Structure formats: C-alpha cells, structure tokens
Amino acid sequence: MTDPLTARLAATVHAARTSRGLSAVALAEQSGVSRAMIGKIERGDVQPTAALLARLSAALGMTLSELIARAEGDERRLVRAAEQPVWVDPETGYRRRAVSPAGGRPLELVEVELPPGAEVPLAAGTYTFLHQQIWVLDGQLRFHEGTEVHELAAGDCLQLGPAADCVFVNPGPLPCRYLVALVKRAT
C-alpha cells in the first residue's frame, strides 16, 4: 500500500509533467530517469529517492522543495516546526525538512540530516538554475563539488560554485545536520 505522501508525489509529478506538455519519454530524456521508473513513480508504485526526485524536479523547472510543497498542497506563510514537511530518502535515510513556507519564494531554507556514513549524489543538472549555500549546524560534512572536496564542520558555510556533479557525505560517527539556503537564478 502506498503511503499518502508517495501518492501525492505521484500525482504531483504527473500533473507537473502533463501541464508542461511533456510525454514520459520527453521527461525521461530531460531528467535521465528511465521512462519505466517515471511510470512507477507516477503510479505510486515506488517511493523515489532524493537523487531521482531532484533530477525530475530540475527537469520540470522546479526545486525539490517546490515539488514536495506542491505534493503537500501547502501555501501558508507561517509553518510551525511541528508542521514542516519532512521527507526521508528510503535508500540512504537522508532526512529533508522544508523549513520555509511553501509560498516563501524566491528564498528556500531546507534542513537536512544525513546519517553517519551516508552518501547522497546529485547530478549537476539538478541544480544548474539555483544559487545555494550550505551551513553545517551539527556534525561533519564532506561535500564533493566536481573534483573539489570541501571538509565542513559545525558553523562552516559554503557557497556553491558553478553546477557540477556533487556528493554529500557524512564521514563522521554522528548524524550531520545542515541547512541549505537556495534561490532560483534569474533566467
């Protein structure tokens, strides 16, 4: 049985794709996600990983937060901590909390908790239209940005450079908690 958020994500991905006049094949080509996997996601047969959702949202011209906020159907200006949507990657345990109200564009704040030893890769295409900064709140974060590796500790803040394939790694024995601040770049 599909959980409610997976079902809403399925409907949201399908609605975003069709509203843009994209076929599943076209979305597959733009996102690098197979047509078969897109079908499974849109039917709610699978709970997509962070990497898959990031690739789909980017191909649809949205941030991951926008995609999740649409699935939540939330347009409030104030979101209490207990009401902020949380999504957990079924593969890595990566926990993502949308801190900003859904209507708070253009700035988005996202809190992430990365379990010890977890690695989350994201392709450059998933954030080419974003300006991002990462502020480590607790723990250690090893951030691979293309060929450059940044070792970050609590209190460190990194402004991302030009889009490159990246990997978020928690090399420490404790969870790493960090805040991502992102703004869409002017097109």
Rosetta constraint file for C-alpha pairs under 8 A:
AtomPair CA 2 CA 6 HARMONIC 6.29 0.50
AtomPair CA 2 CA 7 HARMONIC 6.20 0.50
AtomPair CA 2 CA 44 HARMONIC 6.34 0.50
AtomPair CA 2 CA 45 HARMONIC 7.05 0.50
AtomPair CA 3 CA 7 HARMONIC 6.34 0.50
AtomPair CA 4 CA 8 HARMONIC 6.20 0.50
AtomPair CA 5 CA 9 HARMONIC 5.97 0.50
AtomPair CA 5 CA 71 HARMONIC 7.10 0.50
AtomPair CA 5 CA 72 HARMONIC 7.42 0.50
AtomPair CA 6 CA 10 HARMONIC 6.08 0.50
AtomPair CA 6 CA 44 HARMONIC 5.95 0.50
AtomPair CA 6 CA 46 HARMONIC 7.73 0.50
AtomPair CA 6 CA 47 HARMONIC 5.91 0.50
AtomPair CA 7 CA 11 HARMONIC 6.40 0.50
AtomPair CA 7 CA 43 HARMONIC 7.73 0.50
AtomPair CA 7 CA 44 HARMONIC 5.25 0.50
AtomPair CA 8 CA 12 HARMONIC 6.03 0.50
AtomPair CA 8 CA 71 HARMONIC 4.99 0.50
AtomPair CA 8 CA 72 HARMONIC 7.15 0.50
AtomPair CA 9 CA 13 HARMONIC 6.05 0.50
AtomPair CA 9 CA 41 HARMONIC 7.98 0.50
AtomPair CA 9 CA 42 HARMONIC 7.70 0.50
AtomPair CA 9 CA 44 HARMONIC 7.76 0.50
AtomPair CA 9 CA 67 HARMONIC 7.65 0.50
AtomPair CA 9 CA 68 HARMONIC 6.92 0.50
AtomPair CA 9 CA 71 HARMONIC 5.13 0.50
AtomPair CA 10 CA 14 HARMONIC 6.26 0.50
AtomPair CA 10 CA 41 HARMONIC 5.54 0.50
AtomPair CA 10 CA 42 HARMONIC 4.13 0.50
AtomPair CA 10 CA 43 HARMONIC 5.98 0.50
AtomPair CA 10 CA 44 HARMONIC 5.21 0.50
AtomPair CA 11 CA 15 HARMONIC 6.01 0.50
AtomPair CA 11 CA 42 HARMONIC 6.24 0.50
AtomPair CA 11 CA 43 HARMONIC 7.86 0.50
AtomPair CA 11 CA 71 HARMONIC 7.60 0.50
AtomPair CA 12 CA 16 HARMONIC 6.00 0.50
AtomPair CA 12 CA 67 HARMONIC 7.17 0.50
AtomPair CA 12 CA 70 HARMONIC 6.61 0.50
AtomPair CA 12 CA 71 HARMONIC 5.54 0.50
AtomPair CA 13 CA 17 HARMONIC 6.06 0.50
AtomPair CA 13 CA 41 HARMONIC 7.95 0.50
AtomPair CA 13 CA 42 HARMONIC 6.34 0.50
AtomPair CA 13 CA 56 HARMONIC 7.97 0.50
AtomPair CA 13 CA 67 HARMONIC 7.62 0.50
AtomPair CA 14 CA 18 HARMONIC 6.15 0.50
AtomPair CA 14 CA 42 HARMONIC 5.62 0.50
AtomPair CA 15 CA 19 HARMONIC 5.89 0.50
AtomPair CA 16 CA 20 HARMONIC 6.38 0.50
AtomPair CA 16 CA 60 HARMONIC 6.86 0.50
AtomPair CA 17 CA 21 HARMONIC 6.53 0.50
AtomPair CA 17 CA 22 HARMONIC 5.35 0.50
AtomPair CA 17 CA 23 HARMONIC 7.17 0.50
AtomPair CA 17 CA 24 HARMONIC 7.67 0.50
AtomPair CA 17 CA 27 HARMONIC 7.25 0.50
AtomPair CA 17 CA 60 HARMONIC 6.81 0.50
AtomPair CA 18 CA 22 HARMONIC 5.60 0.50
AtomPair CA 18 CA 23 HARMONIC 7.10 0.50
AtomPair CA 20 CA 60 HARMONIC 7.85 0.50
AtomPair CA 22 CA 26 HARMONIC 5.73 0.50
AtomPair CA 22 CA 27 HARMONIC 6.17 0.50
AtomPair CA 23 CA 27 HARMONIC 6.29 0.50
AtomPair CA 24 CA 28 HARMONIC 6.02 0.50
AtomPair CA 24 CA 35 HARMONIC 5.80 0.50
AtomPair CA 24 CA 38 HARMONIC 6.82 0.50
AtomPair CA 24 CA 39 HARMONIC 7.48 0.50
AtomPair CA 25 CA 29 HARMONIC 6.24 0.50
AtomPair CA 25 CA 35 HARMONIC 5.71 0.50
AtomPair CA 26 CA 30 HARMONIC 6.24 0.50
AtomPair CA 27 CA 31 HARMONIC 5.88 0.50
AtomPair CA 27 CA 33 HARMONIC 7.81 0.50
AtomPair CA 27 CA 35 HARMONIC 7.77 0.50
AtomPair CA 27 CA 56 HARMONIC 7.63 0.50
AtomPair CA 27 CA 59 HARMONIC 6.86 0.50
AtomPair CA 27 CA 60 HARMONIC 7.85 0.50
AtomPair CA 28 CA 32 HARMONIC 5.42 0.50
AtomPair CA 28 CA 33 HARMONIC 4.98 0.50
AtomPair CA 28 CA 34 HARMONIC 5.29 0.50
AtomPair CA 28 CA 35 HARMONIC 5.27 0.50
AtomPair CA 28 CA 38 HARMONIC 7.25 0.50
AtomPair CA 29 CA 33 HARMONIC 7.37 0.50
AtomPair CA 29 CA 34 HARMONIC 7.94 0.50
AtomPair CA 30 CA 59 HARMONIC 5.66 0.50
AtomPair CA 31 CA 55 HARMONIC 5.32 0.50
AtomPair CA 31 CA 56 HARMONIC 5.54 0.50
AtomPair CA 31 CA 58 HARMONIC 7.38 0.50
AtomPair CA 31 CA 59 HARMONIC 5.17 0.50
AtomPair CA 32 CA 55 HARMONIC 7.30 0.50
AtomPair CA 33 CA 37 HARMONIC 6.65 0.50
AtomPair CA 33 CA 38 HARMONIC 6.80 0.50
AtomPair CA 33 CA 52 HARMONIC 7.00 0.50
AtomPair CA 33 CA 55 HARMONIC 7.35 0.50
AtomPair CA 33 CA 56 HARMONIC 7.38 0.50
AtomPair CA 34 CA 38 HARMONIC 6.30 0.50
AtomPair CA 35 CA 39 HARMONIC 6.22 0.50
AtomPair CA 36 CA 40 HARMONIC 6.36 0.50
AtomPair CA 37 CA 41 HARMONIC 6.12 0.50
AtomPair CA 38 CA 42 HARMONIC 6.03 0.50
AtomPair CA 39 CA 43 HARMONIC 6.11 0.50
AtomPair CA 40 CA 44 HARMONIC 6.10 0.50
AtomPair CA 40 CA 45 HARMONIC 5.01 0.50
AtomPair CA 40 CA 46 HARMONIC 5.94 0.50
AtomPair CA 41 CA 45 HARMONIC 6.03 0.50
AtomPair CA 41 CA 46 HARMONIC 5.59 0.50
AtomPair CA 41 CA 47 HARMONIC 6.95 0.50
AtomPair CA 41 CA 48 HARMONIC 6.63 0.50
AtomPair CA 47 CA 90 HARMONIC 7.05 0.50
AtomPair CA 48 CA 52 HARMONIC 6.04 0.50
AtomPair CA 48 CA 53 HARMONIC 6.30 0.50
AtomPair CA 48 CA 89 HARMONIC 7.49 0.50
AtomPair CA 48 CA 90 HARMONIC 7.57 0.50
AtomPair CA 49 CA 53 HARMONIC 6.25 0.50
AtomPair CA 49 CA 89 HARMONIC 5.13 0.50
AtomPair CA 49 CA 90 HARMONIC 6.21 0.50
AtomPair CA 49 CA 91 HARMONIC 6.38 0.50
AtomPair CA 50 CA 54 HARMONIC 6.00 0.50
AtomPair CA 50 CA 89 HARMONIC 5.62 0.50
AtomPair CA 50 CA 94 HARMONIC 7.92 0.50
AtomPair CA 50 CA 120 HARMONIC 7.75 0.50
AtomPair CA 51 CA 55 HARMONIC 6.28 0.50
AtomPair CA 51 CA 120 HARMONIC 7.20 0.50
AtomPair CA 51 CA 121 HARMONIC 6.60 0.50
AtomPair CA 51 CA 122 HARMONIC 5.71 0.50
AtomPair CA 51 CA 123 HARMONIC 7.94 0.50
AtomPair CA 52 CA 56 HARMONIC 6.23 0.50
AtomPair CA 53 CA 57 HARMONIC 5.92 0.50
AtomPair CA 53 CA 64 HARMONIC 6.72 0.50
AtomPair CA 54 CA 58 HARMONIC 6.07 0.50
AtomPair CA 54 CA 63 HARMONIC 7.37 0.50
AtomPair CA 54 CA 64 HARMONIC 5.57 0.50
AtomPair CA 54 CA 122 HARMONIC 7.44 0.50
AtomPair CA 54 CA 126 HARMONIC 5.61 0.50
AtomPair CA 55 CA 59 HARMONIC 6.24 0.50
AtomPair CA 55 CA 122 HARMONIC 7.95 0.50
AtomPair CA 55 CA 123 HARMONIC 7.45 0.50
AtomPair CA 55 CA 125 HARMONIC 7.17 0.50
AtomPair CA 55 CA 126 HARMONIC 5.09 0.50
AtomPair CA 56 CA 60 HARMONIC 6.20 0.50
AtomPair CA 57 CA 61 HARMONIC 6.23 0.50
AtomPair CA 57 CA 62 HARMONIC 4.97 0.50
AtomPair CA 57 CA 63 HARMONIC 5.75 0.50
AtomPair CA 57 CA 64 HARMONIC 5.65 0.50
AtomPair CA 57 CA 67 HARMONIC 6.34 0.50
AtomPair CA 57 CA 126 HARMONIC 7.51 0.50
AtomPair CA 58 CA 62 HARMONIC 5.42 0.50
AtomPair CA 58 CA 63 HARMONIC 6.22 0.50
AtomPair CA 58 CA 64 HARMONIC 7.62 0.50
AtomPair CA 58 CA 125 HARMONIC 6.96 0.50
AtomPair CA 58 CA 126 HARMONIC 4.88 0.50
AtomPair CA 58 CA 127 HARMONIC 6.67 0.50
AtomPair CA 59 CA 126 HARMONIC 7.54 0.50
AtomPair CA 62 CA 66 HARMONIC 5.91 0.50
AtomPair CA 62 CA 67 HARMONIC 6.50 0.50
AtomPair CA 63 CA 67 HARMONIC 6.44 0.50
AtomPair CA 63 CA 127 HARMONIC 7.85 0.50
AtomPair CA 64 CA 68 HARMONIC 6.26 0.50
AtomPair CA 65 CA 69 HARMONIC 5.89 0.50
AtomPair CA 65 CA 98 HARMONIC 6.44 0.50
AtomPair CA 65 CA 102 HARMONIC 7.89 0.50
AtomPair CA 65 CA 108 HARMONIC 7.60 0.50
AtomPair CA 65 CA 110 HARMONIC 7.77 0.50
AtomPair CA 66 CA 70 HARMONIC 6.04 0.50
AtomPair CA 66 CA 102 HARMONIC 7.05 0.50
AtomPair CA 67 CA 71 HARMONIC 6.33 0.50
AtomPair CA 68 CA 72 HARMONIC 6.17 0.50
AtomPair CA 69 CA 73 HARMONIC 6.07 0.50
AtomPair CA 69 CA 74 HARMONIC 6.01 0.50
AtomPair CA 69 CA 85 HARMONIC 7.86 0.50
AtomPair CA 69 CA 102 HARMONIC 5.66 0.50
AtomPair CA 70 CA 74 HARMONIC 6.80 0.50
AtomPair CA 72 CA 85 HARMONIC 7.59 0.50
AtomPair CA 74 CA 101 HARMONIC 7.94 0.50
AtomPair CA 74 CA 102 HARMONIC 6.11 0.50
AtomPair CA 75 CA 101 HARMONIC 7.00 0.50
AtomPair CA 75 CA 102 HARMONIC 5.29 0.50
AtomPair CA 75 CA 103 HARMONIC 5.22 0.50
AtomPair CA 76 CA 101 HARMONIC 6.11 0.50
AtomPair CA 76 CA 102 HARMONIC 6.68 0.50
AtomPair CA 76 CA 103 HARMONIC 6.45 0.50
AtomPair CA 77 CA 101 HARMONIC 5.33 0.50
AtomPair CA 77 CA 102 HARMONIC 7.30 0.50
AtomPair CA 77 CA 103 HARMONIC 6.09 0.50
AtomPair CA 77 CA 104 HARMONIC 6.76 0.50
AtomPair CA 78 CA 101 HARMONIC 5.96 0.50
AtomPair CA 79 CA 83 HARMONIC 6.04 0.50
AtomPair CA 79 CA 84 HARMONIC 6.01 0.50
AtomPair CA 79 CA 99 HARMONIC 7.72 0.50
AtomPair CA 79 CA 100 HARMONIC 7.36 0.50
AtomPair CA 79 CA 101 HARMONIC 5.68 0.50
AtomPair CA 80 CA 84 HARMONIC 6.38 0.50
AtomPair CA 81 CA 99 HARMONIC 7.51 0.50
AtomPair CA 84 CA 97 HARMONIC 6.47 0.50
AtomPair CA 84 CA 98 HARMONIC 5.91 0.50
AtomPair CA 84 CA 99 HARMONIC 6.02 0.50
AtomPair CA 85 CA 97 HARMONIC 5.70 0.50
AtomPair CA 85 CA 98 HARMONIC 5.65 0.50
AtomPair CA 85 CA 99 HARMONIC 7.87 0.50
AtomPair CA 86 CA 95 HARMONIC 6.89 0.50
AtomPair CA 86 CA 96 HARMONIC 5.56 0.50
AtomPair CA 86 CA 97 HARMONIC 4.35 0.50
AtomPair CA 86 CA 98 HARMONIC 6.60 0.50
AtomPair CA 87 CA 95 HARMONIC 5.87 0.50
AtomPair CA 87 CA 96 HARMONIC 5.22 0.50
AtomPair CA 87 CA 97 HARMONIC 6.47 0.50
AtomPair CA 88 CA 93 HARMONIC 5.83 0.50
AtomPair CA 88 CA 94 HARMONIC 5.62 0.50
AtomPair CA 88 CA 95 HARMONIC 4.45 0.50
AtomPair CA 88 CA 96 HARMONIC 6.22 0.50
AtomPair CA 89 CA 93 HARMONIC 5.16 0.50
AtomPair CA 89 CA 94 HARMONIC 5.17 0.50
AtomPair CA 89 CA 95 HARMONIC 6.49 0.50
AtomPair CA 90 CA 94 HARMONIC 7.93 0.50
AtomPair CA 92 CA 115 HARMONIC 7.75 0.50
AtomPair CA 92 CA 118 HARMONIC 6.00 0.50
AtomPair CA 92 CA 119 HARMONIC 7.14 0.50
AtomPair CA 92 CA 120 HARMONIC 7.30 0.50
AtomPair CA 93 CA 114 HARMONIC 7.12 0.50
AtomPair CA 93 CA 115 HARMONIC 6.47 0.50
AtomPair CA 93 CA 118 HARMONIC 7.68 0.50
AtomPair CA 94 CA 112 HARMONIC 7.10 0.50
AtomPair CA 94 CA 113 HARMONIC 5.98 0.50
AtomPair CA 94 CA 114 HARMONIC 4.90 0.50
AtomPair CA 94 CA 115 HARMONIC 6.48 0.50
AtomPair CA 94 CA 118 HARMONIC 7.53 0.50
AtomPair CA 94 CA 120 HARMONIC 7.76 0.50
AtomPair CA 95 CA 112 HARMONIC 5.57 0.50
AtomPair CA 95 CA 113 HARMONIC 5.04 0.50
AtomPair CA 95 CA 114 HARMONIC 6.50 0.50
AtomPair CA 96 CA 110 HARMONIC 6.82 0.50
AtomPair CA 96 CA 111 HARMONIC 5.90 0.50
AtomPair CA 96 CA 112 HARMONIC 4.59 0.50
AtomPair CA 96 CA 113 HARMONIC 6.60 0.50
AtomPair CA 97 CA 110 HARMONIC 5.74 0.50
AtomPair CA 97 CA 111 HARMONIC 5.12 0.50
AtomPair CA 97 CA 112 HARMONIC 6.28 0.50
AtomPair CA 98 CA 108 HARMONIC 7.96 0.50
AtomPair CA 98 CA 109 HARMONIC 6.57 0.50
AtomPair CA 98 CA 110 HARMONIC 4.79 0.50
AtomPair CA 98 CA 111 HARMONIC 6.54 0.50
AtomPair CA 99 CA 108 HARMONIC 7.68 0.50
AtomPair CA 99 CA 109 HARMONIC 5.42 0.50
AtomPair CA 99 CA 110 HARMONIC 5.33 0.50
AtomPair CA 99 CA 111 HARMONIC 6.51 0.50
AtomPair CA 100 CA 104 HARMONIC 6.23 0.50
AtomPair CA 100 CA 107 HARMONIC 7.96 0.50
AtomPair CA 100 CA 108 HARMONIC 5.61 0.50
AtomPair CA 100 CA 109 HARMONIC 5.27 0.50
AtomPair CA 100 CA 110 HARMONIC 7.09 0.50
AtomPair CA 104 CA 108 HARMONIC 6.89 0.50
AtomPair CA 106 CA 183 HARMONIC 5.60 0.50
AtomPair CA 106 CA 184 HARMONIC 6.49 0.50
AtomPair CA 107 CA 181 HARMONIC 7.06 0.50
AtomPair CA 107 CA 182 HARMONIC 5.87 0.50
AtomPair CA 107 CA 183 HARMONIC 4.94 0.50
AtomPair CA 107 CA 184 HARMONIC 7.76 0.50
AtomPair CA 108 CA 180 HARMONIC 7.97 0.50
AtomPair CA 108 CA 181 HARMONIC 5.72 0.50
AtomPair CA 108 CA 182 HARMONIC 5.26 0.50
AtomPair CA 108 CA 183 HARMONIC 6.46 0.50
AtomPair CA 109 CA 179 HARMONIC 6.74 0.50
AtomPair CA 109 CA 180 HARMONIC 5.75 0.50
AtomPair CA 109 CA 181 HARMONIC 4.69 0.50
AtomPair CA 109 CA 182 HARMONIC 6.60 0.50
AtomPair CA 110 CA 179 HARMONIC 5.59 0.50
AtomPair CA 110 CA 180 HARMONIC 5.12 0.50
AtomPair CA 110 CA 181 HARMONIC 6.55 0.50
AtomPair CA 111 CA 177 HARMONIC 7.09 0.50
AtomPair CA 111 CA 178 HARMONIC 5.77 0.50
AtomPair CA 111 CA 179 HARMONIC 4.45 0.50
AtomPair CA 111 CA 180 HARMONIC 6.34 0.50
AtomPair CA 112 CA 176 HARMONIC 7.97 0.50
AtomPair CA 112 CA 177 HARMONIC 5.58 0.50
AtomPair CA 112 CA 178 HARMONIC 5.37 0.50
AtomPair CA 112 CA 179 HARMONIC 6.22 0.50
AtomPair CA 112 CA 180 HARMONIC 7.64 0.50
AtomPair CA 113 CA 175 HARMONIC 6.40 0.50
AtomPair CA 113 CA 176 HARMONIC 5.54 0.50
AtomPair CA 113 CA 177 HARMONIC 4.38 0.50
AtomPair CA 113 CA 178 HARMONIC 6.61 0.50
AtomPair CA 114 CA 118 HARMONIC 6.30 0.50
AtomPair CA 114 CA 169 HARMONIC 7.80 0.50
AtomPair CA 114 CA 170 HARMONIC 6.34 0.50
AtomPair CA 114 CA 175 HARMONIC 5.60 0.50
AtomPair CA 114 CA 176 HARMONIC 5.09 0.50
AtomPair CA 114 CA 177 HARMONIC 6.35 0.50
AtomPair CA 115 CA 170 HARMONIC 6.73 0.50
AtomPair CA 115 CA 174 HARMONIC 7.00 0.50
AtomPair CA 115 CA 175 HARMONIC 4.54 0.50
AtomPair CA 115 CA 176 HARMONIC 6.49 0.50
AtomPair CA 116 CA 170 HARMONIC 5.40 0.50
AtomPair CA 116 CA 171 HARMONIC 6.48 0.50
AtomPair CA 116 CA 172 HARMONIC 5.73 0.50
AtomPair CA 116 CA 173 HARMONIC 5.29 0.50
AtomPair CA 116 CA 174 HARMONIC 5.35 0.50
AtomPair CA 116 CA 175 HARMONIC 5.16 0.50
AtomPair CA 116 CA 176 HARMONIC 7.21 0.50
AtomPair CA 117 CA 169 HARMONIC 6.88 0.50
AtomPair CA 117 CA 170 HARMONIC 5.20 0.50
AtomPair CA 117 CA 171 HARMONIC 5.47 0.50
AtomPair CA 117 CA 172 HARMONIC 6.83 0.50
AtomPair CA 117 CA 173 HARMONIC 7.44 0.50
AtomPair CA 118 CA 169 HARMONIC 5.83 0.50
AtomPair CA 118 CA 170 HARMONIC 5.61 0.50
AtomPair CA 118 CA 171 HARMONIC 7.81 0.50
AtomPair CA 119 CA 167 HARMONIC 6.53 0.50
AtomPair CA 119 CA 168 HARMONIC 5.55 0.50
AtomPair CA 119 CA 169 HARMONIC 4.46 0.50
AtomPair CA 119 CA 170 HARMONIC 6.69 0.50
AtomPair CA 120 CA 167 HARMONIC 5.47 0.50
AtomPair CA 120 CA 168 HARMONIC 5.10 0.50
AtomPair CA 120 CA 169 HARMONIC 6.61 0.50
AtomPair CA 121 CA 165 HARMONIC 7.55 0.50
AtomPair CA 121 CA 166 HARMONIC 5.74 0.50
AtomPair CA 121 CA 167 HARMONIC 4.09 0.50
AtomPair CA 121 CA 168 HARMONIC 6.30 0.50
AtomPair CA 122 CA 126 HARMONIC 6.73 0.50
AtomPair CA 122 CA 165 HARMONIC 6.00 0.50
AtomPair CA 122 CA 166 HARMONIC 5.36 0.50
AtomPair CA 122 CA 167 HARMONIC 6.10 0.50
AtomPair CA 123 CA 127 HARMONIC 7.91 0.50
AtomPair CA 123 CA 164 HARMONIC 7.00 0.50
AtomPair CA 123 CA 165 HARMONIC 4.47 0.50
AtomPair CA 123 CA 166 HARMONIC 6.35 0.50
AtomPair CA 124 CA 128 HARMONIC 6.29 0.50
AtomPair CA 124 CA 163 HARMONIC 5.05 0.50
AtomPair CA 124 CA 164 HARMONIC 4.36 0.50
AtomPair CA 124 CA 165 HARMONIC 4.33 0.50
AtomPair CA 124 CA 166 HARMONIC 6.92 0.50
AtomPair CA 125 CA 163 HARMONIC 7.27 0.50
AtomPair CA 125 CA 164 HARMONIC 7.86 0.50
AtomPair CA 125 CA 165 HARMONIC 7.91 0.50
AtomPair CA 127 CA 163 HARMONIC 6.61 0.50
AtomPair CA 128 CA 162 HARMONIC 7.62 0.50
AtomPair CA 128 CA 163 HARMONIC 5.22 0.50
AtomPair CA 129 CA 184 HARMONIC 5.82 0.50
AtomPair CA 129 CA 185 HARMONIC 5.36 0.50
AtomPair CA 129 CA 186 HARMONIC 7.97 0.50
AtomPair CA 129 CA 187 HARMONIC 7.91 0.50
AtomPair CA 130 CA 182 HARMONIC 6.36 0.50
AtomPair CA 130 CA 183 HARMONIC 5.63 0.50
AtomPair CA 130 CA 184 HARMONIC 4.50 0.50
AtomPair CA 130 CA 185 HARMONIC 5.27 0.50
AtomPair CA 131 CA 160 HARMONIC 7.16 0.50
AtomPair CA 131 CA 182 HARMONIC 5.53 0.50
AtomPair CA 131 CA 183 HARMONIC 5.26 0.50
AtomPair CA 131 CA 184 HARMONIC 6.21 0.50
AtomPair CA 131 CA 185 HARMONIC 6.17 0.50
AtomPair CA 132 CA 159 HARMONIC 6.11 0.50
AtomPair CA 132 CA 160 HARMONIC 5.68 0.50
AtomPair CA 132 CA 180 HARMONIC 6.69 0.50
AtomPair CA 132 CA 181 HARMONIC 5.61 0.50
AtomPair CA 132 CA 182 HARMONIC 4.41 0.50
AtomPair CA 132 CA 183 HARMONIC 6.64 0.50
AtomPair CA 133 CA 157 HARMONIC 6.78 0.50
AtomPair CA 133 CA 158 HARMONIC 5.47 0.50
AtomPair CA 133 CA 159 HARMONIC 4.32 0.50
AtomPair CA 133 CA 160 HARMONIC 5.92 0.50
AtomPair CA 133 CA 180 HARMONIC 5.70 0.50
AtomPair CA 133 CA 181 HARMONIC 5.28 0.50
AtomPair CA 133 CA 182 HARMONIC 6.56 0.50
AtomPair CA 134 CA 157 HARMONIC 5.45 0.50
AtomPair CA 134 CA 158 HARMONIC 5.16 0.50
AtomPair CA 134 CA 159 HARMONIC 6.52 0.50
AtomPair CA 134 CA 160 HARMONIC 7.76 0.50
AtomPair CA 134 CA 178 HARMONIC 6.70 0.50
AtomPair CA 134 CA 179 HARMONIC 5.75 0.50
AtomPair CA 134 CA 180 HARMONIC 4.63 0.50
AtomPair CA 134 CA 181 HARMONIC 6.56 0.50
AtomPair CA 135 CA 154 HARMONIC 7.90 0.50
AtomPair CA 135 CA 155 HARMONIC 6.55 0.50
AtomPair CA 135 CA 156 HARMONIC 5.81 0.50
AtomPair CA 135 CA 157 HARMONIC 4.23 0.50
AtomPair CA 135 CA 158 HARMONIC 6.54 0.50
AtomPair CA 135 CA 178 HARMONIC 5.51 0.50
AtomPair CA 135 CA 179 HARMONIC 5.11 0.50
AtomPair CA 135 CA 180 HARMONIC 6.43 0.50
AtomPair CA 136 CA 140 HARMONIC 7.52 0.50
AtomPair CA 136 CA 141 HARMONIC 7.32 0.50
AtomPair CA 136 CA 152 HARMONIC 6.91 0.50
AtomPair CA 136 CA 153 HARMONIC 6.21 0.50
AtomPair CA 136 CA 154 HARMONIC 4.88 0.50
AtomPair CA 136 CA 155 HARMONIC 5.48 0.50
AtomPair CA 136 CA 156 HARMONIC 5.62 0.50
AtomPair CA 136 CA 157 HARMONIC 6.42 0.50
AtomPair CA 136 CA 176 HARMONIC 7.64 0.50
AtomPair CA 136 CA 177 HARMONIC 6.25 0.50
AtomPair CA 136 CA 178 HARMONIC 4.17 0.50
AtomPair CA 136 CA 179 HARMONIC 6.33 0.50
AtomPair CA 137 CA 154 HARMONIC 4.97 0.50
AtomPair CA 137 CA 155 HARMONIC 5.87 0.50
AtomPair CA 137 CA 176 HARMONIC 7.68 0.50
AtomPair CA 137 CA 177 HARMONIC 5.43 0.50
AtomPair CA 137 CA 178 HARMONIC 4.97 0.50
AtomPair CA 137 CA 179 HARMONIC 6.98 0.50
AtomPair CA 138 CA 153 HARMONIC 7.28 0.50
AtomPair CA 138 CA 154 HARMONIC 4.88 0.50
AtomPair CA 138 CA 155 HARMONIC 7.79 0.50
AtomPair CA 138 CA 175 HARMONIC 7.68 0.50
AtomPair CA 138 CA 176 HARMONIC 5.50 0.50
AtomPair CA 138 CA 177 HARMONIC 5.01 0.50
AtomPair CA 138 CA 178 HARMONIC 6.80 0.50
AtomPair CA 139 CA 153 HARMONIC 6.09 0.50
AtomPair CA 139 CA 154 HARMONIC 5.83 0.50
AtomPair CA 139 CA 172 HARMONIC 6.96 0.50
AtomPair CA 139 CA 174 HARMONIC 6.44 0.50
AtomPair CA 139 CA 175 HARMONIC 6.26 0.50
AtomPair CA 139 CA 176 HARMONIC 4.37 0.50
AtomPair CA 139 CA 177 HARMONIC 6.46 0.50
AtomPair CA 140 CA 151 HARMONIC 7.44 0.50
AtomPair CA 140 CA 152 HARMONIC 5.79 0.50
AtomPair CA 140 CA 153 HARMONIC 4.73 0.50
AtomPair CA 140 CA 154 HARMONIC 6.74 0.50
AtomPair CA 140 CA 170 HARMONIC 6.11 0.50
AtomPair CA 140 CA 171 HARMONIC 6.67 0.50
AtomPair CA 140 CA 172 HARMONIC 5.88 0.50
AtomPair CA 140 CA 176 HARMONIC 5.65 0.50
AtomPair CA 141 CA 151 HARMONIC 6.10 0.50
AtomPair CA 141 CA 152 HARMONIC 5.06 0.50
AtomPair CA 141 CA 153 HARMONIC 6.44 0.50
AtomPair CA 141 CA 168 HARMONIC 6.93 0.50
AtomPair CA 141 CA 169 HARMONIC 5.85 0.50
AtomPair CA 141 CA 170 HARMONIC 5.08 0.50
AtomPair CA 141 CA 171 HARMONIC 6.79 0.50
AtomPair CA 141 CA 172 HARMONIC 7.91 0.50
AtomPair CA 141 CA 176 HARMONIC 6.49 0.50
AtomPair CA 142 CA 149 HARMONIC 6.84 0.50
AtomPair CA 142 CA 150 HARMONIC 5.72 0.50
AtomPair CA 142 CA 151 HARMONIC 4.72 0.50
AtomPair CA 142 CA 152 HARMONIC 6.15 0.50
AtomPair CA 142 CA 168 HARMONIC 6.21 0.50
AtomPair CA 142 CA 169 HARMONIC 4.98 0.50
AtomPair CA 142 CA 170 HARMONIC 6.13 0.50
AtomPair CA 142 CA 171 HARMONIC 6.68 0.50
AtomPair CA 143 CA 149 HARMONIC 5.71 0.50
AtomPair CA 143 CA 150 HARMONIC 5.07 0.50
AtomPair CA 143 CA 151 HARMONIC 6.52 0.50
AtomPair CA 143 CA 152 HARMONIC 7.59 0.50
AtomPair CA 143 CA 166 HARMONIC 7.07 0.50
AtomPair CA 143 CA 167 HARMONIC 5.85 0.50
AtomPair CA 143 CA 168 HARMONIC 4.92 0.50
AtomPair CA 143 CA 169 HARMONIC 6.17 0.50
AtomPair CA 144 CA 148 HARMONIC 5.85 0.50
AtomPair CA 144 CA 149 HARMONIC 4.48 0.50
AtomPair CA 144 CA 150 HARMONIC 6.37 0.50
AtomPair CA 144 CA 165 HARMONIC 8.00 0.50
AtomPair CA 144 CA 166 HARMONIC 5.09 0.50
AtomPair CA 144 CA 167 HARMONIC 4.98 0.50
AtomPair CA 144 CA 168 HARMONIC 6.58 0.50
AtomPair CA 144 CA 169 HARMONIC 7.92 0.50
AtomPair CA 145 CA 149 HARMONIC 6.11 0.50
AtomPair CA 145 CA 150 HARMONIC 7.64 0.50
AtomPair CA 145 CA 160 HARMONIC 7.95 0.50
AtomPair CA 145 CA 164 HARMONIC 6.02 0.50
AtomPair CA 145 CA 165 HARMONIC 6.27 0.50
AtomPair CA 145 CA 166 HARMONIC 4.59 0.50
AtomPair CA 145 CA 167 HARMONIC 6.93 0.50
AtomPair CA 146 CA 164 HARMONIC 5.00 0.50
AtomPair CA 146 CA 165 HARMONIC 5.20 0.50
AtomPair CA 146 CA 166 HARMONIC 5.76 0.50
AtomPair CA 152 CA 156 HARMONIC 5.76 0.50
AtomPair CA 152 CA 157 HARMONIC 7.71 0.50
AtomPair CA 170 CA 175 HARMONIC 7.32 0.50
AtomPair CA 170 CA 176 HARMONIC 6.25 0.50
AtomPair CA 172 CA 176 HARMONIC 7.74 0.50
